Amino acid sequence: MSKSRVNFDTVRKIGLALPGVEESTAYGSPALKIRGKLLGCVPAHRSAEPGSLVVRLGFDDRAELLAAAPDLYYVTDHYLDYTAVLVRLSRVTPDVLRDLLGTAHKFVTADEARRSTSRHRRKRA
């Protein structure tokens, strides 16, 4: 895969085009969130390689990405228990990043909808 010129500005531009996404920070690093829930960010933990991005998604999706493209996606011990994958921005294309952020958007909004439904049920009980 050829080198791309993707950086967090590219991530920001693609992410902000998705419904409800806003600029924020996470642990002092640039981030994108949906109603306060993390979508993706520059990793603050030192175990991540420089030039990486943390993207939220489910464990099954993460396993598929890691198996399909280990040169592009990775996870460190720190992130094993988190619903997230690390992405090497130097190797991702804008089109792949757009798809990945779309998947993350569905994951974060679905997770939020499940929690909202659960809170609603508890209030009625």
Buried (B, 14 or more C-beta within 10 A) or exposed (E): EEEBEBEBEBBBEBBEEBEEBEEBEBEEBBBBBBEEBBBBBBBEBEEBEEBBBBBBBBEEBBEBBBEEBEEBBBBBEEBEEBBBBBBBBBBBBBEBBBEBBBBBBBBBBEBBEEEEEEEEEEEEE
